[in-house]
Amino acid sequence: MTLAAQTPTQMRRSAVQHEVAGHEFLTFTLGKEEYGIDILKVQELRGYDNVTQIANAPDFLKGVVNLRGVITPIIDMRIKFKLDASSYDQFTVVVILHLGQRTVGMVVDGVSDVITLSSQQIKPAPEMGTVLNTDYLIGLGTLDDRMLILLDIDKLMSSDEIGLIDKLAAS
């Protein structure tokens, strides 16, 4: 496909793929799928603790925790991605993300490892049209027989829903 034939979304993804090639990704699981996020966005990994629930919050917002003086929203990614209901056990992990001026916790089923992907290992995410919003996908990473869904965590966590979480946490 020539550059002129690419849509703006395809051009942005291509630029992001080139930009992230050679970067390290933290890989984690949700259900049967494996995902990857830029390791530089990860502040720390924690076990799942009790959270303070916020009234009228969206389902995916489990609540907030006080993380060394910072009120941190905790988002259950299984609920956010409309996957099967989750159960919290000793393998459940909260990935604490540092996104600009914001700290957010992301509940995942488990953390696998940290990997480095070359540009040849990152394939563009398929276009889904208007059926599914895939703006937060960087692409698909291939590593041996593994397929990783690479997320642009800044885009995913800077949606209107996260703005709502900020308002709820501030009240």
N, C-alpha and C positions, 0 to 999 in steps of 0.2 A: 504494500500500500504506500503510495507516495504521500509526502507531507501535505500536499494540497487536498488530497482525498480524505484526510483525517478530520474527525469532528473535534471541537474544542476539548471535549472530555478525553478523547483518545490522545490528543497532543499533551494535555496536562499529565495524564497517566504515564506517557512515554517519558516526559521530563522527570517525573517523580521516580520512575523505575531507574533511570540513568543515575539520578541523584543518590538513591539508596543502595545501588550496587556497591558491594564491598563493605557495607555496614553490617553491624551485628544486630541480630534479632533475638529477643526473648521469645521462645515458643511455649505455648500453653494449649491446653485442651478444653473444649466445651463439647460435651457429648462425645461423639465419635470423630469430630473434626479437630484439626490442629491449626492453630493460628500463630501469627508472628507479629510483634510490634518492635519498633526501634528501641534498642536497649538503652539509649541515651535518655529516653523518657521515663525510665523506671527508677524510682527512688529507693524502694525496698520491697521485700516480700514478707508477708505476715500470714499467720494462721487466721481463720475466721473467728472473730470475737463477737460478743453481743453488741448490737447497735442501738442507738436511741432513735426510735421511729418518729417520723414527722407526719402529722395529720395532713390528709389530702394530697400526699405525694404520689407520683406515678408508681405503678407496681414495681418497676425495675429498680427503684430507689429503696434499698433496704433500710436506710436510715443514715445517721451520721455517727462518727466517733471523734473523740478528742485525741488527736495524734500529736503529742508533745506541744499542746497549746494551740494547734491548728484544727479547726472544725473541718472534718473531711467527709464529704458525701461518699457513701458506699453503694456502688451500682452492681447489680447482679446481671452479668452479661448473658446468662441463659435466658432470663426473662426479657432482656432488651432485644435479643435476637429471636425471640419467640420459639425457643426450644422447649423440650420436655421439662417438667418441674424438676428442680434441683433439690438434692438433700445435702446438707452440710455434714462433712465428716472430717477425719484427721488429714485427709488429702486435699481438702478445699483450701485454696490459697487466695489471699487478697493481694493483688499487685497494686502497690501505691505508686501512682504516677505523678510526676511533676510536669505540668503543662503550662508553661509561661508563669503567670502569677497564681495559678490554681493548683491545688493538690486534690486528687480524686482517687478513691479506691475502687478497684475493679475485681469482683468476685469471679474466679474461674475454677474449673474442676481440678486442675493440676498444672504445674509448670514442668516442662520437659527439660529444655537446655537452652544454651545460647549458641547460635550458629551464625556464620558469615556466608552471605550469598553473593555470587558474582552476577553481572548483568545477564549472562547467558542462562542463569538459573531462575530469573524472574520473568515470568510470562504475563502479558496483559490480562486483566480480568475481563471476562466476557461482557459484552454490552447486553443489558437487560431491558433497554427501553425505559418506558415510564412505569413498568410493572413493579420494579424494585429499584430503590435508591442505592446505587453502588458507588457514590462519590467518595466514600470513606475507604474504598479498596485501592490499595497500591497495585496489587496483582496477585499472581499465584507463584509461590516459590517451589522449586523442585529440588529435592535433595535425596539422591538415591531413589528409593521407592516411595518416598514421602511426598505429599502435596501439602503445602502450607498456604493458608489464606492470609495474605499480608495486609494488615490494617494500617491506615493513616489515623492513628489514635487521636491526633489533634483535631482532625475533621470530625471524627466520630463523637468526640467529647466536647466539641464546641457547637453542637447543634442547639436548636431552640430549647430542647428538653433540658439540656445542662444549664441554660440560662434560668429556666424555671427552678432547677435545683438550687442554684445560687440564691434566688429570691427566697425560697422556702427555708434554706439554712440560715439566712440573715434575719428571718423573722422570729 
